[in-house]
């Protein structure tokens, strides 16, 4: 048997760069579990995973194969992992509360109080982890096969701080003196004593606290500064929380990043907030609620503002939505005027991540004022990236130049949505639901008139104006009689009677009568989402 052989471990746990040294070309080797030997070609065997190997002298003229020498190539060392990032501590909601949180966690992580022994690490939950008390914590990515536990990241879950009560205009104005504070409103507030309100928080010093309007109103907010941006009741916010705020009879006018509640928002959650009045901008990113919103969650909120901008990214609720964000169960009813990227709810969604718009609607008029400009939609002007629009609708009339749609000017994925408003476009890419698609359209319909005098058949349609055929149109319909468009390859054409008298997977003739030879409609639509209408109405949401 060979002698002087040495196994060398791979450089990582599951590596394949292990070796056996001391060999010659007269030898052959195999894994002990294999049946076939491989010839040795050099003074070492390389490219080996960890394991037990047999090495022997090969058969030569006049000699049988030698006896096996057993060589162990040991397991390589565990690899390192980087410490987690993006973690944030959230204080409990009461003095002795046990609902403090660490956000940004995953199930691959574990945590403990910084002062506790290593043996006390506990598994983290997905997205956020509730901790039993305020304090200093450390979080790491747990050890796993082939990997050591990562270095720790320190996270402080602050102690509960009783909210500061806000009951007057002066006390609201004083919020700017502690931008990290926790506030609760305890009375209706009238800001008519402030002829030109100075927004709370700036880009350099944003509001980072919590403001709970508690269902009380803030009325008569006036801002008039067309040469400056980042304005609203709050000018700028970062990882803040806004709840139960009701702004009434506002009149906000500025340059760019203008909103009734917040001019520029990053990472903040907005829940159950409402805005009513007028918002005007001479620049970009103008919204009834928020001008620019990044990486944020907006729930159960609404705007009844008329929003007007000289330039683009204009929306009834949000001017521009950026990053990983969502808007849920929210609506806008005001009229919207802007140059480009204008929508009844959101002007533009710009991101490379997943953004969800679900259970939302808009009812106002949307008017694109630009010549040769693009994208006006009843709900969304332009939606890029991984945006998914679902269970939402628009009923207002939409007009513009290019890329005009009853629901969206252009969007990626649209599921279970509809539009009913008139659509008018003087240029190209004009459609009842979407001016053009950038993704799949599934289980949708449109029923408004489509007026596109300058667009050819490839750039206009009852459902979609310009159709990118690399994406599918699945079980989606448009009304041939109201839209003015007959059958084409951009969605299924149906008569008004068929559209109004359909049920899930029904088969109707042109007069809406059940028929074994009629056209199918609403195939595969979910009856838990849709109510399929009557002889006098189109489908609606349950």
Secondary structure as the mmCIF struct_conf table of DSSP 4:
data_model
#
loop_
_struct_conf.conf_type_id
_struct_conf.id
_struct_conf.beg_label_comp_id
_struct_conf.beg_label_asym_id
_struct_conf.beg_label_seq_id
_struct_conf.end_label_comp_id
_struct_conf.end_label_asym_id
_struct_conf.end_label_seq_id
BEND BEND1 UNK A 4 UNK A 4
STRN STRN1 UNK A 6 UNK A 8
BEND BEND2 UNK A 11 UNK A 12
TURN_TY1_P TURN_TY1_P1 UNK A 13 UNK A 14
BEND BEND3 UNK A 16 UNK A 16
STRN STRN2 UNK A 18 UNK A 21
BEND BEND4 UNK A 22 UNK A 22
TURN_TY1_P TURN_TY1_P2 UNK A 25 UNK A 26
STRN STRN3 UNK A 27 UNK A 31
TURN_TY1_P TURN_TY1_P3 UNK A 32 UNK A 33
BEND BEND5 UNK A 35 UNK A 35
STRN STRN4 UNK A 38 UNK A 39
BEND BEND6 UNK A 42 UNK A 43
STRN STRN5 UNK A 44 UNK A 48
HELX_LH_PP_P HELX_LH_PP_P1 UNK A 49 UNK A 49
BEND BEND7 UNK A 50 UNK A 50
STRN STRN6 UNK A 51 UNK A 57
HELX_LH_PP_P HELX_LH_PP_P2 UNK A 58 UNK A 59
STRN STRN7 UNK A 60 UNK A 60
TURN_TY1_P TURN_TY1_P4 UNK A 61 UNK A 62
STRN STRN8 UNK A 63 UNK A 63
HELX_LH_PP_P HELX_LH_PP_P3 UNK A 67 UNK A 68
STRN STRN9 UNK A 69 UNK A 73
HELX_LH_PP_P HELX_LH_PP_P4 UNK A 74 UNK A 78
STRN STRN10 UNK A 79 UNK A 79
HELX_LH_PP_P HELX_LH_PP_P5 UNK A 80 UNK A 80
HELX_LH_PP_P HELX_LH_PP_P6 UNK A 82 UNK A 84
BEND BEND8 UNK A 86 UNK A 86
STRN STRN11 UNK A 88 UNK A 90
BEND BEND9 UNK A 93 UNK A 94
TURN_TY1_P TURN_TY1_P5 UNK A 95 UNK A 96
BEND BEND10 UNK A 98 UNK A 98
STRN STRN12 UNK A 100 UNK A 105
TURN_TY1_P TURN_TY1_P6 UNK A 107 UNK A 108
STRN STRN13 UNK A 109 UNK A 113
TURN_TY1_P TURN_TY1_P7 UNK A 114 UNK A 115
BEND BEND11 UNK A 116 UNK A 116
HELX_RH_3T_P HELX_RH_3T_P1 UNK A 118 UNK A 120
STRN STRN14 UNK A 122 UNK A 123
HELX_LH_PP_P HELX_LH_PP_P7 UNK A 124 UNK A 125
BEND BEND12 UNK A 126 UNK A 126
STRN STRN15 UNK A 127 UNK A 131
BEND BEND13 UNK A 132 UNK A 134
STRN STRN16 UNK A 135 UNK A 141
HELX_LH_PP_P HELX_LH_PP_P8 UNK A 142 UNK A 143
STRN STRN17 UNK A 144 UNK A 144
TURN_TY1_P TURN_TY1_P8 UNK A 145 UNK A 146
STRN STRN18 UNK A 147 UNK A 147
HELX_LH_PP_P HELX_LH_PP_P9 UNK A 148 UNK A 152
STRN STRN19 UNK A 153 UNK A 157
HELX_LH_PP_P HELX_LH_PP_P10 UNK A 158 UNK A 160
HELX_LH_PP_P HELX_LH_PP_P11 UNK A 162 UNK A 163
STRN STRN20 UNK A 164 UNK A 166
BEND BEND14 UNK A 168 UNK A 168
HELX_RH_AL_P HELX_RH_AL_P1 UNK A 169 UNK A 173
HELX_RH_3T_P HELX_RH_3T_P2 UNK A 174 UNK A 177
TURN_TY1_P TURN_TY1_P9 UNK A 179 UNK A 180
STRN STRN21 UNK A 182 UNK A 185
BEND BEND15 UNK A 187 UNK A 187
STRN STRN22 UNK A 189 UNK A 190
TURN_TY1_P TURN_TY1_P10 UNK A 192 UNK A 193
BEND BEND16 UNK A 195 UNK A 196
HELX_LH_PP_P HELX_LH_PP_P12 UNK A 197 UNK A 199
STRN STRN23 UNK A 200 UNK A 200
BEND BEND17 UNK A 203 UNK A 205
STRN STRN24 UNK A 207 UNK A 207
BEND BEND18 UNK A 209 UNK A 209
STRN STRN25 UNK A 210 UNK A 212
TURN_TY1_P TURN_TY1_P11 UNK A 214 UNK A 215
STRN STRN26 UNK A 217 UNK A 219
STRN STRN27 UNK A 222 UNK A 224
TURN_TY1_P TURN_TY1_P12 UNK A 226 UNK A 227
BEND BEND19 UNK A 230 UNK A 230
STRN STRN28 UNK A 231 UNK A 231
BEND BEND20 UNK A 232 UNK A 233
STRN STRN29 UNK A 234 UNK A 238
BEND BEND21 UNK A 239 UNK A 239
STRN STRN30 UNK A 241 UNK A 243
BEND BEND22 UNK A 244 UNK A 244
STRN STRN31 UNK A 246 UNK A 254
BEND BEND23 UNK A 255 UNK A 257
STRN STRN32 UNK A 258 UNK A 259
BEND BEND24 UNK A 260 UNK A 261
STRN STRN33 UNK A 262 UNK A 266
BEND BEND25 UNK A 267 UNK A 267
STRN STRN34 UNK A 269 UNK A 271
BEND BEND26 UNK A 272 UNK A 272
STRN STRN35 UNK A 274 UNK A 281
BEND BEND27 UNK A 282 UNK A 284
STRN STRN36 UNK A 286 UNK A 287
BEND BEND28 UNK A 288 UNK A 289
STRN STRN37 UNK A 290 UNK A 294
BEND BEND29 UNK A 295 UNK A 295
STRN STRN38 UNK A 297 UNK A 299
BEND BEND30 UNK A 300 UNK A 300
STRN STRN39 UNK A 302 UNK A 309
BEND BEND31 UNK A 310 UNK A 312
STRN STRN40 UNK A 314 UNK A 315
BEND BEND32 UNK A 316 UNK A 317
STRN STRN41 UNK A 318 UNK A 322
BEND BEND33 UNK A 323 UNK A 324
STRN STRN42 UNK A 326 UNK A 328
BEND BEND34 UNK A 329 UNK A 329
STRN STRN43 UNK A 331 UNK A 332
BEND BEND35 UNK A 334 UNK A 334
STRN STRN44 UNK A 336 UNK A 338
BEND BEND36 UNK A 339 UNK A 341
STRN STRN45 UNK A 342 UNK A 343
BEND BEND37 UNK A 344 UNK A 345
STRN STRN46 UNK A 346 UNK A 350
BEND BEND38 UNK A 352 UNK A 353
STRN STRN47 UNK A 354 UNK A 358
BEND BEND39 UNK A 359 UNK A 359
STRN STRN48 UNK A 361 UNK A 362
BEND BEND40 UNK A 364 UNK A 364
STRN STRN49 UNK A 366 UNK A 368
BEND BEND41 UNK A 371 UNK A 372
STRN STRN50 UNK A 374 UNK A 377
BEND BEND42 UNK A 378 UNK A 379
STRN STRN51 UNK A 380 UNK A 383
TURN_TY1_P TURN_TY1_P13 UNK A 385 UNK A 385
STRN STRN52 UNK A 386 UNK A 394
BEND BEND43 UNK A 396 UNK A 396
STRN STRN53 UNK A 398 UNK A 400
BEND BEND44 UNK A 401 UNK A 401
STRN STRN54 UNK A 402 UNK A 405
BEND BEND45 UNK A 406 UNK A 407
STRN STRN55 UNK A 408 UNK A 411
BEND BEND46 UNK A 412 UNK A 412
STRN STRN56 UNK A 413 UNK A 419
BEND BEND47 UNK A 421 UNK A 421
STRN STRN57 UNK A 423 UNK A 425
BEND BEND48 UNK A 426 UNK A 428
STRN STRN58 UNK A 430 UNK A 431
BEND BEND49 UNK A 432 UNK A 433
STRN STRN59 UNK A 434 UNK A 437
BEND BEND50 UNK A 438 UNK A 439
STRN STRN60 UNK A 441 UNK A 442
BEND BEND51 UNK A 443 UNK A 443
STRN STRN61 UNK A 445 UNK A 446
BEND BEND52 UNK A 448 UNK A 448
STRN STRN62 UNK A 450 UNK A 451
TURN_TY1_P TURN_TY1_P14 UNK A 453 UNK A 454
TURN_TY1_P TURN_TY1_P15 UNK A 457 UNK A 458
BEND BEND53 UNK A 459 UNK A 459
STRN STRN63 UNK A 460 UNK A 461
BEND BEND54 UNK A 462 UNK A 463
STRN STRN64 UNK A 464 UNK A 466
TURN_TY1_P TURN_TY1_P16 UNK A 469 UNK A 470
BEND BEND55 UNK A 471 UNK A 471
STRN STRN65 UNK A 473 UNK A 474
BEND BEND56 UNK A 475 UNK A 475
STRN STRN66 UNK A 477 UNK A 479
HELX_RH_AL_P HELX_RH_AL_P2 UNK A 480 UNK A 483
BEND BEND57 UNK A 489 UNK A 491
STRN STRN67 UNK A 492 UNK A 494
HELX_RH_AL_P HELX_RH_AL_P3 UNK A 496 UNK A 501
TURN_TY1_P TURN_TY1_P17 UNK A 504 UNK A 505
STRN STRN68 UNK A 506 UNK A 508
TURN_TY1_P TURN_TY1_P18 UNK A 510 UNK A 511
BEND BEND58 UNK A 512 UNK A 512
STRN STRN69 UNK A 514 UNK A 514
TURN_TY1_P TURN_TY1_P19 UNK A 516 UNK A 517
BEND BEND59 UNK A 518 UNK A 518
STRN STRN70 UNK A 519 UNK A 521
BEND BEND60 UNK A 522 UNK A 522
TURN_TY1_P TURN_TY1_P20 UNK A 523 UNK A 524
TURN_TY1_P TURN_TY1_P21 UNK A 527 UNK A 529
STRN STRN71 UNK A 530 UNK A 531
STRN STRN72 UNK A 534 UNK A 534
TURN_TY1_P TURN_TY1_P22 UNK A 535 UNK A 536
STRN STRN73 UNK A 537 UNK A 537
STRN STRN74 UNK A 540 UNK A 541
#
